[in-house]
Amino acid sequence: MISPYTAGALVLVALIVFGPSKLPEIGKALGKGIKEFKSGVADEAKKPEEQQMMNVTEQPKELPQADQQTKQ
């Protein structure tokens, strides 16, 4: 767990490095990334039957003829 002094030091260093105008943008981007990650993990946990279907490889029903490939 991060102590309050460590968190304060990290904020102070971030303020010095990035400046006060960039910190809200960085926080917004970080929050958006975390939200998308959580929703992606939740979607994966909800659909185990689709996971099983992704492991199955399907053979093509009909292969194109050799002369059709050379014309394109």
C-alpha positions as CSV (number, residue, x, y, z in Angstrom):
1,M,0.0,0.0,0.0
2,I,1.3,3.5,-0.8
3,S,1.7,5.8,2.1
4,P,0.3,9.4,2.0
5,Y,3.8,10.8,1.9
6,T,4.8,8.6,-1.1
7,A,1.6,9.6,-2.9
8,G,2.3,13.2,-2.3
9,A,5.9,12.9,-3.5
10,L,4.6,11.2,-6.7
11,V,2.1,13.9,-7.3
12,L,4.8,16.6,-6.8
13,V,7.2,14.9,-9.2
14,A,4.5,14.5,-11.8
15,L,3.6,18.2,-11.4
16,I,7.2,19.2,-11.9
17,V,7.7,16.9,-14.9
18,F,4.5,17.3,-16.8
19,G,3.3,20.7,-15.6
20,P,-0.1,21.7,-14.3
21,S,-1.8,21.9,-17.7
22,K,-1.0,18.3,-18.8
23,L,-2.0,16.5,-15.6
24,P,-5.8,16.6,-16.2
25,E,-5.2,15.2,-19.7
26,I,-3.0,12.4,-18.4
27,G,-5.5,11.6,-15.6
28,K,-8.3,11.5,-18.1
29,A,-6.4,9.2,-20.5
30,L,-5.4,6.9,-17.7
31,G,-9.0,6.7,-16.4
32,K,-10.3,5.9,-19.8
33,G,-7.7,3.2,-20.3
34,I,-8.6,1.5,-17.0
35,K,-12.3,1.7,-17.8
36,E,-11.8,0.1,-21.2
37,F,-9.6,-2.6,-19.7
38,K,-12.2,-3.5,-17.0
39,S,-15.0,-3.6,-19.5
40,G,-12.9,-5.9,-21.8
41,V,-12.1,-8.2,-18.9
42,A,-15.8,-8.3,-17.9
43,D,-16.8,-9.1,-21.5
44,E,-14.3,-12.0,-21.7
45,A,-15.6,-13.5,-18.4
46,K,-19.2,-13.4,-19.6
47,K,-18.7,-15.4,-22.8
48,P,-16.9,-18.7,-22.2
49,E,-18.9,-20.5,-24.9
50,E,-17.5,-18.1,-27.5
51,Q,-14.0,-18.8,-26.2
52,Q,-14.5,-22.5,-27.0
53,M,-15.8,-21.6,-30.5
54,M,-12.7,-19.5,-31.3
55,N,-10.5,-22.6,-30.8
56,V,-12.3,-24.4,-33.6
57,T,-10.8,-24.0,-37.1
58,E,-13.2,-24.1,-40.0
59,Q,-12.0,-25.4,-43.4
60,P,-13.0,-23.3,-46.4
61,K,-16.0,-24.7,-48.3
62,E,-14.5,-24.2,-51.7
63,L,-11.1,-23.2,-52.8
64,P,-10.7,-20.7,-55.7
65,Q,-9.4,-22.1,-58.9
66,A,-5.9,-21.4,-60.0
67,D,-6.9,-19.4,-63.1
68,Q,-9.2,-17.1,-61.1
69,Q,-6.3,-16.1,-58.9
70,T,-4.0,-15.2,-61.8
71,K,-6.7,-12.9,-63.4
72,Q,-7.0,-10.7,-60.3
